[in-house]
Amino acid sequence: RLDFGDTSISRNNHAAVAYDDEQGKFFLGHGGKSNLVRLNGKPVLSTEELADGDMVRIGETTLKFVALCGEDFTWASTEDEGASAK
């Protein structure tokens, strides 16, 4: 949970961001019908793919999505690099 100090954001699952490691992509989902979330100005009515630089509005708060990894990222490569550094 993140607290942005915005009382128009539901305390219970207003929105969720998930990373699918099989596809190497991020997705945005809404928390329910009464919790409107907008992606680049359009309402999120189902799960939507997120791209680097997308704007997400939750309540009165607007957030810019910054992906810290791309489609070529895998958790396995991170674990392998850590093992070789030991």
HELIX and SHEET records of a PDB file:
HELIX    1   1 TRP A   75  SER A   84  1                                  10    
SHEET    1   A 3 ALA A  15  ASP A  20  0                                        
SHEET    2   A 3 LYS A  25  HIS A  30 -1                                        
SHEET    3   A 3 GLU A  48  LEU A  50 -1                                        
SHEET    1   B 4 LYS A  42  PRO A  43  0                                        
SHEET    2   B 4 VAL A  37  LEU A  39 -1                                        
SHEET    3   B 4 MET A  55  ILE A  58 -1                                        
SHEET    4   B 4 THR A  61  LYS A  64 -1                                        
END                                                                             
